[in-house]
Amino acid sequence: MTRYFTADELDYLRLLRGTFVSFEVREGGAEPYWDEAEDLALYDETFAQRIAWKWDAVLEELRRRGRLPAGKTVLDWGCGTAIATRRFLAARSGVERVFLWDHAPLAVEFAGERLREEHAELEIHAELPGEPVDVLLVSHVLDELDVSQLEPLMTLAERSAAVLWVEPGSKRTSRRLSELRARLLASHDVLAPCTHQAACGALASEESWCHLFARPPQAVYTEGKWAEFGRELGIDLRALPYSFLALARRGTFELQGPSARLLARPLLTRGRAQFELCDANGVRQVDFLQRTDKQLFKALDDVAGEPWLFDATMEERRVTALTRRDA
């Protein structure tokens, strides 16, 4: 059998995964965990790619909805290998300066080198900017931060013209992100995932959390490297749960659009789909009968990778009409 990673590399990837999982079940305050540039390169080839697929889903949704922020200055806070910046640059032109910050100086150095290789035209600064930026990118940091570390980030978010924030789709992390949304509503409009500017309905119940699923690329199913990675680390590469917030300074974007969206994955039984519907009235468990729209019912069997936005007509908890809309 062809091997794609050495035994030492697999051991290090297992160690990294254990570190990341531990952040999800304890309070923040993480210390830097990179020792060498080679560690960052291995992370960038594996775990960072899974984060990139989530960013691609977020950026594509914003593009479809006509709400993808633009600007000349970008700050990647907690940059890691700058995977968030690299995906943003692939989706949006016009960026001139990128600021990188991470609690690990080795990560900032690696990220800067990678960006210079791919975008020689950019000004890259390994520091926090002195002025508010056009776009603040935040990726997979919330589980690592305690209250004292989070506060400076929130101040930066409040000052930024736009904020794109992507996190894992775990219940605890997603609900923390929803709590931060409430504070940022004082200065910003929510562009996505919400279809409204009301309070987050997921926080009204202990059982709900706002999470979605990205679709991995075909390579996950065809390339031996990914098969080995998933098998050795016990990761289901088909599942990419994520949560996110996209915000912009109030009045920047037109906010008219579909009234509701689907969260998580539907439960399909014989002739009926049950799913969570989120709109300005909150998050509700609803039923959608197959006879209402057979084609749409079939599509609900696999909702990964699609922003399921729609207008719905309800009778109590049953959806009697549902019209999908991208924007």
N, C-alpha and C positions, 0 to 999 in steps of 0.2 A: 504493500500500500504506500502510495506517495505521501510524504510528509511535507507540510508547508511551514510548520513552525518547529523550532528546536524544542527539546525538553525544557531547557532553561526559559525560553520565551513563554511556553505554556504555563510554567510555574509562576512566572511574573504576571501573566494575564489573570491567572486564578487569584493571585494576591491582590491585584488591582480590583477585580470584581468583588472580592470580599470587602475591600475598603469601601467601595461605592455602596454596596448593600448595607454596610454598617451605618452609613450616614442617614439612611432612610428610617432607622429605628432608634436613633438617639438624637439628642440636641446637637446643634452645630458647634462651631469652634474648631474646625479641622486645621491641622498643620499641613504645610507643603509635603507632598508625597512623591516628588520626582527626584531621582538621584543623578541620572545621566540623560543626555540628549537622546541616546538610543532608546531609553524607556518612553520618551515622548514620541519618537518615531513609530514605535510598536503600537502605542495607544492610538496614534493618528491613523494607522492602517486598519485598526479594528474597531474599538469602541467609539472613536470619534466619527467613523463612517455611519454608524447607527444614529448618532446625533445629527449628522448631516442630512440623513433621510427625513428626520423629523422637521428640520429647518426647511427642507424643500417643500414639505407638505404645508407648512405655515405660510411660506412665501407665495406658493401657488394659490392658496386660498385668498390671500390679500390681493394678489394680482387679479383674480377672477372678480373679486368684489370691488375693484377699482380703489383700493385703500392701501396700496403699497407705498410706504413713506419714501421720500427721496431727500437728498441733501449732500453737501460737500464734505461734512465732517462726521465721522463715525467713531464711537467709543465702544470697544469690546471689553466689557468688565468681567474679570474672571476668565480671561481669554483662552487658557489652555493652549491648544495648538492653533487657535484662531479659526476653528472650523466654522463658527457662526459668521464671522466676517467674510470668509471665502465663499460661503453659500450666498450671503447677501450680495456680494460683488457680482456673482454669477447671475443674479436676478435683477439687479438695479445698477445702471450706469450713473456717471456723474460724480462719484465720490473722489475727492482729491486728497483728503488727509484721514489717516486712521490712527487712533490712539489705542494703545494696548495696556491693560493692567491685569495683573494676577498676583496673588500672594506668594507665588513662586517665581523669582527672577529668571530661573532657568526656562520656565514656560514662556515668559515674555520674549526672551532671546530666541527661542525656537520659533515661536509664532512670527516674529518679525522677519526672520530669515526665510520662512516659508512664503510669507506674503511678498517679499522682495523678489523671490524666484518667479512667482506667478504674476505679479503686478509691479513691474519695475517703475511705472509712472507714478506710483503713489508716494506721498510723504507719509512716513511711518514714524510714530513717536512712542517711545517706551515709557509712557508716563500718563498721569491723569491730566486732562486739559484744564486750562485756567478759566475757560469760558464755557457756557452751555453748548452742547453739540446738537447737530441736526437729528442724529439717530443714535440711540443707546441700545446696544445689543447685550443681552444677558442670557446665559445658557447653562443650565444644570449646575446651579450654585446654591440654591436655596437650602438644601439639606445640610450644607457645610457651614452655614452662617449662624452665629448666635445673635442675640439682639443688638449687641454693641457693634457687630460687623455689618448687620443689615441696615442700620440707620444711615450711614454715609451713602450706601447704594440708593436708598429711597430718596435722599436729598438730591442725588444726581438725576434720578428718574424724574422728580418733580421739576427740575430745571431744564430737562431735555425737551426738544421739540417733538420727538417721537420716541417710543420705547417698544422694542420687540423682545419679549421675554419667554423663553421656552424652558420647560422643566419636564421631568419624568411624569408619567401618568398615574403615579401611586396616589392613593386616597389622601394620605397625610400631606404630601407635598402640594397636591392640587388645591386642597382646601386652604393651605397657607397662602398660596398664590391668590386665591379668591379674596382672602382677607386683605391682602395688599391692594387689590383692585379697588376696594372701597376707599382707601386713602387717596389713591391717584385720581379718582373721579372728581376730586375737588379742583383739579387743574387740567385734566385731560378728558377727551372723549375716548370711549372704548371702540376700537375698530373691529376687533374680533377677539375671541370666538363669538362673542355675544351678538345678538340682533337687536339689542336695546341698551339703554343707559340706566336701567333700574338696578336695584340691589341684586346681588348674586343669589339666585334662587337655590343654588346647591347648598348654601350655608344654612338654609332654613330647616334642613333635615340632617340628622346624623348619618343617614344612609347614602346620601348623594355626594358626588364629586364630579367636577367638570373635566372629563378626559375624553380623548379621541384616539384614533388609530391611524398611523401612517402606513403606507404600502412600501415594503422593501423592493429594491430592484430585482430584476430577473436573475442577476448574478448570484443571489443568495441561494437559488435553487439549482444552479448549474455549475458553479465553480467549486472545485475541491477545497480551496482555502477556507471558504465560508462553511462548508460542511464540517471540516475538521474543527474550526473555531467553535461552532455551535455544539458539536458533540463533546469536545473536551471540556468545555466550560459549562455545559448543561443549560444553554440558552436556546430558547425557541426563537429563531431568527425571523419567523413569520409574524410575530407579534411585536408591534412598535407603539405601545401606549405613550401618549404624551399629553401634557397640558400646556397652555400658553396664554399670553396676553399681548395684544397689540394695541397701543394707545397713541394718540397724537394730541397736541395742544388744541384746546377747545376751538371749534369752528374751522379747523384745517380741511376736513373732508365733509362731503355730503353724506349724511347718515341714513337716508331713505333706503329701504331694502326689504327683504323677506322678514317675516315677523317671528319665525321660530327656527330652531335647529335641533337635530338629533344628537344626543350624547351617547357615548359608549357604544355598545353593540346591541341590536335588537335580539329578543328571544323569539324564535319562530317555532310555533307549534302548528298542528293541522288546521290550516285555514285562518290563522290569527298570528299577528306579530305584536309583541309587547315591547315598548321602548320608552326611554325618557325623553320628553319633549321640554325644551327650555325656551321660554319667551318672557315678556315683561311681567307676566303674572307669576312667574316662578318656574320650578322644575316639577313636572308631573309625570306619573306613570300612565301611559295611554295604550289603548288597543287600536289596531288597524286590521280590519278584516280583509282577507284575500279577495273576496268578491267586490270590494270597493274599487280596486284597481289591480288586476292580476299581474300586469307587467311591473308595476311599482313594487308590489309585494315580493316578486322574485328578486328584484334588485336589492331588497333589504337583507338578503341572505349574506351579502358581503359589502359592508359599508366602508372598509378601510380605504384610506387615500382620497376620499371624497368629502368635500364640505357639504354635508346634508343640510341645506338651507331650504326652507319651504314656507308657504302659507297654508294654514290648516283651518278647517272648519270642524268644530267640536260639538258633540252632544254628550254632556257629562264627561266621562273619561274615554269615549270612543271617538276616533277620528273618522268623520263621515266624508271628508274630501281633503286631498292633499296635493298641492302643486309644487313641484321642485323648482327652485330658482338658484342660479349661481350668484346672483348679485341683486 
